[in-house]
Amino acid sequence: MNKVLLRPLFRNAYLKKSEKKLDVKKFNVGGFSKVEKRNLLLTPITSALLQARKMRGEGELGALARAFGKGIQGLPQTQLAIREIEQREEEESYKKFEDQIKQMMLHGAGNRDIAIKWILEAEGLENESDANYICYNLGLSYDKKYLG
């Protein structure tokens, strides 16, 4: 249903028929997508293959294998760099979330649960039952349960 409602013609017809406000889900901006991660991981291999040179007395397949091996050597460093960046982003998002909770409590939320409820209402996520989607929108890691 959501894919169909992305098309303006169907969305307009649905809105006219149902006379309801259509909730449009926001998507988090930032971080690496699966395609970006794959491309970053393939960068050292691609670079080595593009710079490959056939040495005297070496076959083309041998030159290809040597270049591929050289590219594979850079893979662990790239993986570590990606993981460090993602970890830093997760920590910043968690800190931002905790700061929002503190702000809500300063503005009158009696406890942490009420503060989180206010944050979810402000983000338009109060009726969302999928904790992973909520974490996605708030930029939080899925493996931790921040929401109580």
C-alpha positions in Angstrom: 0.0 0.0 0.0 2.8 2.5 0.9 4.5 2.0 -2.5 1.3 2.7 -4.3 0.6 5.8 -2.3 4.0 7.2 -3.3 2.6 7.8 -6.7 0.9 11.2 -6.8 -2.1 10.0 -8.9 -3.0 7.2 -6.4 -2.1 9.4 -3.3 -4.5 12.1 -4.5 -7.3 9.6 -5.2 -6.8 8.0 -1.8 -6.9 11.4 0.0 -10.1 12.4 -1.8 -11.7 9.1 -1.1 -10.8 8.8 2.5 -10.8 12.5 3.5 -8.0 11.6 6.0 -4.7 13.2 6.6 -2.0 10.9 5.1 0.9 10.3 7.5 4.1 10.5 5.5 7.0 8.8 7.2 10.3 10.6 7.4 13.5 8.9 6.6 16.7 9.5 8.4 19.4 11.3 6.5 23.0 10.3 7.2 25.0 7.2 7.7 25.9 4.8 4.9 23.5 2.9 2.8 24.2 -0.7 1.9 25.2 0.4 -1.6 27.6 3.0 -0.2 29.1 0.5 2.2 29.6 -2.0 -0.7 31.2 0.7 -2.8 33.6 1.8 0.0 34.6 -1.8 0.6 35.3 -2.3 -3.1 37.3 0.8 -3.5 40.7 -0.7 -2.5 40.2 -3.6 -4.9 39.0 -1.4 -7.7 41.9 0.9 -7.2 44.4 -1.9 -7.3 42.9 -3.5 -10.4 42.9 -0.1 -12.2 46.5 0.4 -11.4 47.6 -3.1 -12.3 50.5 -3.6 -14.6 51.7 -6.7 -16.3 55.3 -7.4 -15.4 57.8 -8.9 -17.9 57.3 -12.7 -18.1 54.0 -12.6 -16.3 50.7 -13.7 -17.7 47.6 -11.5 -17.7 45.9 -13.7 -15.2 48.9 -13.6 -12.9 48.9 -9.8 -13.1 45.2 -9.7 -12.3 45.6 -12.1 -9.4 48.5 -10.0 -8.0 46.5 -6.8 -8.2 43.4 -8.4 -6.7 45.5 -9.7 -3.8 47.0 -6.2 -3.3 43.5 -4.7 -3.2 42.3 -7.3 -0.7 45.0 -6.2 1.7 43.3 -2.8 2.1 39.9 -4.3 2.9 40.3 -4.6 6.7 41.4 -1.0 7.1 38.4 0.2 5.1 36.1 -2.0 7.2 37.5 -0.5 10.4 37.2 3.0 9.1 33.5 2.5 8.2 32.8 0.9 11.6 34.5 3.8 13.5 32.5 6.4 11.5 29.2 4.5 12.2 30.1 4.1 15.9 30.8 7.8 16.2 27.5 8.6 14.5 25.6 6.2 16.8 27.2 7.8 19.9 26.4 11.3 18.7 22.8 10.3 18.0 22.4 8.7 21.5 23.9 11.8 23.1 21.5 14.0 21.2 18.6 11.7 22.2 19.6 11.9 25.9 20.0 15.7 25.7 16.4 15.8 24.3 15.2 13.8 27.2 16.9 16.1 29.7 15.4 19.1 27.9 11.9 17.6 28.0 12.3 16.9 31.8 13.4 20.5 32.3 10.3 21.7 30.5 7.9 19.7 32.7 8.0 16.1 31.8 7.7 14.3 35.1 9.9 11.3 34.3 11.9 9.7 31.5 8.9 7.8 30.0 6.9 11.0 29.6 9.9 12.8 28.1 10.3 10.0 25.5 6.5 10.2 24.8 6.8 13.9 24.2 9.8 13.4 21.8 7.9 10.7 19.9 4.9 13.0 19.6 7.1 15.9 18.3 8.5 13.5 15.7 5.1 12.2 14.7 5.9 8.7 15.9 3.5 8.4 18.9 1.4 5.8 17.1 4.3 3.8 15.7 4.6 0.3 17.2 7.8 -0.7 15.4 10.7 0.1 17.8 13.2 -0.4 15.0 11.5 2.2 12.8 11.5 4.7 15.7 15.2 4.1 16.3 15.8 4.5 12.6 14.0 7.9 12.6 15.9 9.1 15.7 19.2 7.8 14.4 19.7 5.3 17.2 21.1 1.8 16.9 18.6 -0.9 16.5 20.3 -3.3 18.9 19.8 -1.2 21.9 16.4 -0.5 23.5 16.3 3.2 24.3 12.6 3.6 24.5 12.0 1.7 27.7 
